[in-house]
Amino acid sequence: MSTYGEEIRERTQWFLQDRFGMFIHWGLYAIPARGEWVRNGERISNEEYQVYFDEFNPDKYDPKAWARAAKDAGMKYAVLTAKHHDGFCLFDSKLTEYKSTHTKAGRDLVREFLEAFRAEGLKVGLYYSLIDWYHPDYPAYGDRIHPMRDNEAYKRDPATFGTYLEYMHGQVRELLTDYGKLDIMWFDFSYDEMKGEKWRATELMQMIRSLQPHIVVDNRLEASGEEGGSIYSSEPSFYSGDFASPEQIIPPSGVVNENGESIPWEACITLNNNWGYAAADKTYKTARTVIRKLVECVSKNGNLLLNVGPDARGEIPVESLRILDQIGRWMERNGDSIYGCGQASLPKPDWGRYTKKGNKLYAHLFEESIGPINLAGLAGKIKRARLLADGSELFVSRPWNAVMYPDDAFFNFAQPEHFTYPLPDDQDTVVEILLEEADG
């Protein structure tokens, strides 16, 4: 492995251990409550959007409560939108007046977030949009996604884009120097010609590595949720990032580079259908779905970054909290099958998925079986099996009706072993299987 590869491996060691994090999209867009892209979709100008800046006063903002909810859900890290595409900053940047300290809130909301989450023992990251729909030197008219893309009055001189880059680099420097140790820098996003060196990405990454060499950076200085960038290649660029960030999808076969080697990745997924608070969006995923999708990510050597969108007053919606609580109850009993686990060198079973850590294989049962549960190819390789949630012994045996499957092992939850028994947990029943050898 190259020195560059070794550095990535060292930086991402904790990331691949922790596996489950909270994404938090929050800003002025929580007031119109129609999602974080409301300016884009409704072609809202800076002047029209100003009313939300003037009103912003999240009197219920309590990052300690957010941190407790994340920790109780079994999450190990969290990423907050320090600045989204609308350009509004939740931190006290010295480079703009467009920030939370100049609203009725009068507070550095990023600093309070970082302090609260660190106090709960969680790792912390900040999301920073490379895009800025507020800044006067960011391309507007003719840009594919700017709210004023069709308004010729917003035509900008390309020669002034360098002024925006100085501003953007300066804000990243502020976040990396004024707020203590950060664990993740989560950039969003590149598109069309706006990627790579258009952002002066080499210079930006050199600054990041000089200030916080340990920090884990995503791949979106040259990619987006649609495409992955050179991190997928055998020769990634200097600014390719430490992990891939597929969005609203779990890659069918995980994430590997063109040599077939697994690379760190994290699926970022919404809890309903929006990143930012959307009052009318009640299409929430169930705890069962989230648990199973977390397991799917880990079974493919990936992480899950699950989003919540707090409302305009600063509270995480009660529907989200209920789901997080249910996930947390499952994680409390079954987290050993997630943390530090990864892909097993076994085919995906019909009844669910495997995760693995050392010589412990975790069978995640999503479907009930007729009779004994088949462990294909594991005959003679199992020392014991226990229900992970309570440690109770399971019956590993060779039932009378399995004579034709000599290479497979079988277990069941009670005897006789050929009977059908209900799964103890219909969200995901986890069986911890101790193997004779770690590579089984």
KOLSE-689053 format. One line per 3 residues: for each residue x, y, z of C-alpha. Coordinates in nm, 4 decimals, padded with zeros to 6 digits. Example, Ala and Ser with C-alpha at 12.3 -4.5 7.8 and 13.67 -1.06 7.14 Angstrom:
residues 2
01.2300/-00.4500/00.7800 | 01.3670/-00.1060/00.7140
This chain:
residues 440
00.0000/00.0000/00.0000 | 00.1240/00.3501/-00.0837 | 00.2007/00.6107/00.1802
-00.1132/00.7949/00.0656 | -00.3150/00.4764/00.1106 | -00.1684/00.4202/00.4562
-00.2644/00.7725/00.5575 | -00.6229/00.7161/00.4480 | -00.6348/00.3857/00.6341
-00.5151/00.5533/00.9536 | -00.7537/00.8472/00.9195 | -01.0574/00.6280/00.8548
-00.9915/00.3634/01.1206 | -01.2393/00.5165/01.3667 | -01.4855/00.5884/01.0847
-01.5018/00.2222/00.9839 | -01.5386/00.1236/01.3486 | -01.8259/00.3591/01.4326
-02.0437/00.2860/01.1266 | -02.3500/00.4969/01.2229 | -02.3855/00.8744/01.2324
-02.6378/01.1585/01.2361 | -02.6645/01.4152/00.9578 | -02.8331/01.7433/01.0541
-02.9647/01.9819/00.7885 | -03.0737/02.3058/00.9489 | -03.0859/02.6703/00.8520
-03.3137/02.9515/00.7350 | -03.4987/02.7077/00.5078 | -03.6607/02.5546/00.8176
-03.8941/02.8572/00.8272 | -04.0563/02.8155/00.4823 | -04.0403/02.4439/00.5743
-04.0398/02.3151/00.2170 | -03.6952/02.1587/00.2118 | -03.3421/02.2942/00.1886
-03.3615/02.3530/-00.1889 | -03.6636/02.5817/-00.1596 | -03.4722/02.8765/-00.3085
-03.3780/02.6707/-00.6128 | -03.7215/02.5253/-00.6775 | -03.9154/02.8456/-00.6240
-03.6581/03.0832/-00.7806 | -03.6381/03.2897/-00.4608 | -03.4038/03.5899/-00.4758
-03.1803/03.7110/-00.1907 | -03.4209/03.9990/-00.1315 | -03.7245/03.7695/-00.1073
-03.5347/03.5258/00.1161 | -03.4326/03.8057/00.3554 | -03.7583/03.7746/00.5498
-03.6386/03.4391/00.6853 | -03.3084/03.5879/00.7993 | -03.5010/03.8637/00.9763
-03.7296/03.6098/01.1483 | -03.4743/03.3440/01.2398 | -03.4918/03.2902/01.6168
-03.4753/02.9216/01.7157 | -03.5844/02.9632/02.0780 | -03.6045/02.5847/02.1332
-03.2527/02.5122/02.0059 | -03.0909/02.2757/02.2548 | -02.7960/02.0940/02.1001
-02.7550/01.8931/02.4206 | -03.0937/01.7346/02.3500 | -02.9857/01.6651/01.9903
-02.6667/01.5019/02.1170 | -02.8546/01.2835/02.3654 | -03.0941/01.1717/02.0920
-02.8029/01.0778/01.8647 | -02.6174/00.8932/02.1380 | -02.9286/00.7096/02.2567
-02.9934/00.5996/01.8970 | -02.6522/00.4312/01.8897 | -02.4932/00.6920/01.6649
-02.1236/00.7575/01.7150 | -02.0736/01.0803/01.5184 | -02.2711/01.3727/01.3790
-02.2360/01.6217/01.0933 | -02.4087/01.9634/01.0968 | -02.4632/02.2014/00.8035
-02.2380/02.4935/00.8991 | -02.3314/02.6562/00.5662 | -02.5745/02.5242/00.3069
-02.6258/02.6370/-00.0527 | -02.8234/02.9451/00.0534 | -02.5009/03.0887/00.1978
-02.6361/03.1400/00.5499 | -02.3800/03.0518/00.8167 | -02.4643/02.8930/01.1494
-02.1220/03.0026/01.2761 | -01.9722/03.3406/01.3608 | -01.7688/03.3889/01.0445
-01.5629/03.7078/01.0323 | -01.6009/03.7110/00.6530 | -01.9764/03.7757/00.6270
-02.2695/03.9431/00.7972 | -02.4964/03.6632/00.6766 | -02.4723/03.4500/00.9890
-02.6648/03.3355/01.2931 | -02.4972/03.5812/01.5303 | -02.6564/03.8644/01.3311
-03.0078/03.7216/01.3551 | -03.2437/03.7375/01.6508 | -03.0776/03.4154/01.7673
-02.7568/03.6106/01.8354 | -02.5633/03.2883/01.8895 | -02.2858/03.0867/01.7294
-02.4946/02.7745/01.6731 | -02.2073/02.5670/01.5367 | -01.9959/02.6230/01.8456
-02.2823/02.5154/02.0717 | -02.3408/02.2065/01.8570 | -01.9757/02.1031/01.8735
-01.9540/02.1513/02.2492 | -02.2721/01.9542/02.3145 | -02.1844/01.6573/02.0953
-01.8267/01.6378/02.2180 | -01.9585/01.6345/02.5757 | -02.1567/01.3190/02.4915
-01.8428/01.1519/02.3560 | -01.9520/01.1736/01.9927 | -01.7217/01.2610/01.7079
-01.8119/01.5784/01.5216 | -01.8141/01.6954/01.1633 | -01.9227/02.0015/00.9708
-02.0902/02.0182/00.6333 | -01.9843/02.3097/00.4172 | -02.1426/02.3914/00.0821
-01.9006/02.4809/-00.1949 | -02.1986/02.6524/-00.3566 | -02.3280/02.9902/-00.2372
-02.6483/03.1434/-00.3708 | -02.6073/03.4563/-00.1549 | -02.2545/03.5620/-00.2431
-02.2369/03.8306/-00.5174 | -01.9400/03.6666/-00.6925 | -02.0873/03.3161/-00.7259
-02.2197/03.2406/-01.0788 | -02.5952/03.3011/-01.0972 | -02.7502/03.3668/-01.4398
-02.6814/03.0666/-01.6636 | -02.5728/02.8409/-01.3780 | -02.7693/02.5161/-01.3818
-02.8907/02.5263/-01.0215 | -02.8732/02.8874/-00.8986 | -03.2170/03.0302/-00.8046
-03.1537/03.3239/-01.0402 | -03.0342/03.1053/-01.3290 | -03.2989/03.2471/-01.5635
-03.2758/03.6101/-01.4524 | -03.0388/03.8044/-01.6772 | -03.0149/04.0823/-01.4181
-02.7986/03.8404/-01.2165 | -02.5334/03.7936/-01.4836 | -02.1935/03.7848/-01.3129
-01.8436/03.8668/-01.4337 | -01.6456/03.5375/-01.4383 | -01.3351/03.7364/-01.3448
-01.4738/03.7929/-00.9943 | -01.5143/03.4225/-00.9151 | -01.1686/03.4265/-00.7559
-01.3066/03.6644/-00.4933 | -01.5654/03.4045/-00.4015 | -01.2974/03.1345/-00.3792
-01.0956/03.3482/-00.1375 | -01.4106/03.3839/00.0720 | -01.4879/03.0122/00.0595
-01.1326/02.9055/00.1435 | -01.1285/03.1633/00.4222 | -01.4415/03.0218/00.5808
-01.3048/02.6676/00.5695 | -00.9913/02.7996/00.7404 | -01.2079/02.9591/01.0098
-01.3887/02.6323/01.0773 | -01.0597/02.4427/01.1018 | -00.8833/02.6946/01.3265
-01.1512/02.8484/01.5502 | -01.3552/02.5462/01.6581 | -01.1108/02.2892/01.7922
-01.0585/01.9399/01.6600 | -01.3042/01.8321/01.3914 | -01.3335/01.4693/01.2860
-01.5090/01.5140/00.9498 | -01.5178/01.7835/00.6821 | -01.8189/01.7124/00.4638
-01.8165/01.9180/00.1424 | -02.1154/01.9452/-00.0913 | -02.1065/01.9413/-00.3945
-01.9457/01.9498/-00.7374 | -02.1364/01.9632/-01.0660 | -02.0786/02.0283/-01.4351
-01.7549/02.2335/-01.4664 | -01.7779/02.3348/-01.1003 | -01.5462/02.0670/-00.9650
-01.1876/01.9916/-00.8735 | -00.9500/02.2754/-00.9536 | -01.2433/02.5074/-01.0231
-01.2555/02.5179/-00.6411 | -00.8723/02.5371/-00.6261 | -00.9081/02.1955/-00.4679
-00.5384/02.1103/-00.4342 | -00.4726/02.4327/-00.2493 | -00.7813/02.3814/-00.0318
-00.6845/02.0240/00.0586 | -00.3279/02.1285/00.1366 | -00.4654/02.3818/00.3822
-00.6960/02.1228/00.5386 | -00.4163/01.8689/00.5823 | -00.1815/02.1304/00.7264
-00.4340/02.2465/00.9856 | -00.5983/01.9160/01.0822 | -00.4118/01.6260/00.9192
-00.6269/01.3666/01.0961 | -00.9599/01.4951/00.9615 | -01.1685/01.2690/00.7363
-01.2894/01.4408/00.4174 | -01.5594/01.3248/00.1766 | -01.5161/01.2966/-00.2009
-01.7278/01.5913/-00.3128 | -01.4556/01.8358/-00.4055 | -01.4755/01.6518/-00.7368
-01.8002/01.4558/-00.7075 | -02.1640/01.4654/-00.6043 | -02.4339/01.2210/-00.5058
-02.4590/01.1266/-00.8747 | -02.0940/01.0505/-00.9500 | -01.8053/00.9381/-00.7382
-01.4899/01.1035/-00.8686 | -01.1382/00.9637/-00.8775 | -01.1629/00.7947/-00.5362
-01.3121/00.5087/-00.7406 | -01.0017/00.4875/-00.9598 | -00.6649/00.3196/-00.9080
-00.4978/00.6630/-00.9030 | -00.7130/00.8984/-00.6920 | -00.6338/01.2673/-00.6962
-00.4850/01.4484/-00.3972 | -00.8287/01.5950/-00.3240 | -01.0310/01.2791/-00.3986
-01.1222/01.2448/-00.0310 | -01.1106/00.9682/00.2262 | -01.4557/00.8208/00.1680
-01.7229/00.7991/-00.1009 | -02.0667/00.9445/-00.0306 | -02.3496/00.7771/-00.2245
-02.6723/00.9710/-00.1634 | -03.0219/00.8279/-00.1159 | -02.9018/00.4902/-00.2417
-02.7130/00.1928/-00.1021 | -02.4735/00.0665/-00.3713 | -02.5813/-00.2824/-00.4840
-02.2350/-00.4313/-00.4283 | -02.0824/-00.1830/-00.1884 | -01.8089/00.0516/-00.3071
-01.4826/-00.0652/-00.4611 | -01.2239/00.1042/-00.6783 | -01.1454/-00.0059/-01.0302
-00.9056/-00.2669/-00.8894 | -01.1905/-00.4259/-00.6947 | -01.0551/-00.3051/-00.3598
-01.3049/-00.1943/-00.0968 | -01.2828/00.1771/-00.0166 | -01.4432/00.3598/00.2775
-01.7956/00.4778/00.2021 | -02.0980/00.6203/00.3730 | -02.4554/00.6278/00.2418
-02.6294/00.9514/00.3386 | -03.0019/00.8902/00.3709 | -03.2990/01.1039/00.4772
-03.5405/00.9876/00.7457 | -03.8345/01.1147/00.5417 | -03.8065/01.2539/00.1854
-03.6323/01.5843/00.2602 | -03.3005/01.6894/00.4105 | -03.4192/02.0202/00.5534
-03.7375/02.0495/00.7577 | -04.0488/02.0016/00.5442 | -04.3623/02.0404/00.7534
-04.5897/01.8519/00.5120 | -04.3535/01.5572/00.4605 | -04.4742/01.2744/00.6849
-04.3265/00.9951/00.4739 | -04.0982/00.8648/00.7458 | -03.9018/00.5445/00.7173
-03.9779/00.2975/00.9935 | -03.7186/00.1994/01.2516 | -03.7286/-00.1474/01.1005
-03.6336/-00.0106/00.7584 | -03.3506/00.2022/00.8975 | -03.2113/-00.0866/01.1039
-03.2112/-00.3174/00.8039 | -03.0522/-00.0544/00.5806 | -02.7825/00.0101/00.8401
-02.7140/-00.3638/00.8431 | -02.7031/-00.3646/00.4624 | -02.4454/-00.0856/00.4619
-02.2238/-00.2621/00.7161 | -02.2595/-00.5941/00.5322 | -02.1050/-00.4135/00.2328
-01.8263/-00.2448/00.4355 | -02.0135/00.0851/00.4525 | -02.1498/00.3398/00.7004
-02.4934/00.4988/00.7305 | -02.5330/00.8727/00.7888 | -02.8999/00.9221/00.8798
-03.0442/01.2712/00.8464 | -03.2774/01.4707/01.0675 | -03.4121/01.8156/00.9814
-03.4887/02.0288/01.2902 | -03.7722/02.2792/01.2624 | -03.7562/02.6586/01.2668
-03.7617/02.6693/01.6481 | -03.4690/02.4288/01.6685 | -03.6375/02.1039/01.7616
-03.5971/01.7662/01.5937 | -03.9470/01.6568/01.4843 | -04.1172/01.4248/01.7302
-04.1672/01.1642/01.4544 | -03.7904/01.1531/01.4021 | -03.7243/01.1228/01.7748
-03.9638/00.8286/01.8063 | -03.7890/00.6446/01.5255 | -03.4445/00.7206/01.6700
-03.5599/00.5895/02.0077 | -03.6721/00.2605/01.8534 | -03.3439/00.2271/01.6642
-03.1572/00.2946/01.9875 | -03.3396/00.0182/02.1724 | -03.2334/-00.2276/01.9030
-02.8765/-00.0950/01.8939 | -02.8407/-00.1235/02.2699 | -02.8911/-00.4989/02.2427
-02.7434/-00.5639/01.9006 | -02.4788/-00.2965/01.8444 | -02.1961/-00.5509/01.8568
-02.3131/-00.6707/01.5155 | -02.2628/-00.3179/01.3749 | -01.9650/-00.1468/01.5407
-01.6334/-00.2577/01.3968 | -01.8037/-00.5052/01.1655 | -01.7838/-00.5432/00.7917
-01.8446/-00.7752/00.5030 | -01.8341/-01.1529/00.5483 | -01.6712/-01.3717/00.2838
-01.9982/-01.5575/00.2346 | -02.2820/-01.5270/-00.0173 | -02.5832/-01.3235/00.0953
-02.8243/-01.5662/00.2648 | -03.1890/-01.5897/00.1602 | -03.3144/-01.4981/00.5082
-03.1197/-01.1728/00.5575 | -02.7588/-01.0594/00.5757 | -02.4265/-01.1306/00.7450
-02.1891/-00.8925/00.9180 | -01.8557/-01.0078/01.0575 | -01.5861/-00.9112/01.3074
-01.2880/-01.1389/01.3597 | -01.4156/-01.4920/01.4237 | -01.7652/-01.3688/01.5094
-02.0201/-01.3955/01.2327 | -02.3491/-01.2156/01.2838 | -02.6561/-01.3574/01.1139
-02.9217/-01.0875/01.0686 | -03.2521/-01.2652/01.0159 | -03.5178/-01.0619/00.8361
-03.7375/-01.3529/00.7243 | -03.8727/-01.6511/00.9113 | -03.7578/-01.9899/00.7949
-03.9521/-02.3097/00.7442 | -03.7820/-02.5453/00.9805 | -03.4106/-02.5012/01.0642
-03.2173/-02.1976/00.9457 | -02.9539/-02.2761/00.6853 | -02.5952/-02.1518/00.7121
-02.4619/-02.2415/00.3698 | -02.1071/-02.3766/00.3604 | -02.0513/-02.3602/00.7374
-02.0758/-02.7287/00.8326 | -01.8069/-02.8092/01.0914 | -01.6999/-02.4455/01.1222
-01.9178/-02.3312/01.4111 | -01.8218/-02.3468/01.7800 | -02.1463/-02.2065/01.9149
-02.4399/-01.9776/01.8415 | -02.6153/-01.7318/02.0738 | -02.8986/-01.4848/02.0363
-02.7089/-01.1563/02.0552 | -02.9862/-00.9610/02.2280 | -02.9863/-01.1744/02.5436
-02.6999/-01.4235/02.5030 | -02.9277/-01.7257/02.5059 | -02.8038/-02.0508/02.3552
-02.9346/-02.1644/02.0182 | -02.9464/-02.5157/01.8824 | -02.6790/-02.5869/01.6230
-02.7466/-02.9348/01.4915 | -02.7846/-03.1560/01.1888 | -03.1600/-03.2085/01.1603
-03.2907/-03.5328/01.0126 | -03.4218/-03.3562/00.7015 | -03.0872/-03.1966/00.6066
-02.9035/-03.5092/00.4930 | -02.8804/-03.3783/00.1361 | -02.6910/-03.0642/00.2497
-02.3691/-03.1966/00.4055 | -02.1750/-02.8712/00.3569 | -02.4244/-02.6572/00.5446
-02.4804/-02.5936/00.9134 | -02.8227/-02.5359/01.0703 | -02.9659/-02.3786/01.3827
-03.3031/-02.3082/01.5338 | -03.4520/-02.1219/01.8300 | -03.6039/-02.4265/02.0018
-03.6553/-02.8006/01.9684 | -03.7636/-03.0014/01.7735 | -03.5298/-02.8344/01.5292
-03.7433/-02.9069/01.2232 | -04.0344/-02.7022/01.3586 | -04.0942/-02.3425/01.2517
-04.0536/-02.0802/01.5245 | -04.1249/-01.7063/01.5147 | -03.8305/-01.4686/01.5067
-03.7666/-01.3127/01.8485 | -03.7322/-00.9659/01.6871 | -03.9249/-00.8971/01.3671
-03.7097/-00.5889/01.2967 | -03.3885/-00.7907/01.2820 | -03.3064/-01.0945/01.4911
-02.9294/-01.1164/01.5322 | -02.7496/-01.4436/01.6014 | -02.3850/-01.4294/01.7048
-02.1998/-01.7276/01.5615 | -01.8529/-01.8063/01.6926 | -01.6489/-01.9603/01.4161
-01.3659/-02.2090/01.4528 | -01.1411/-01.9778/01.2466 | -01.1505/-01.6017/01.1868
-01.1565/-01.6412/00.8073 | -01.4554/-01.8731/00.8024
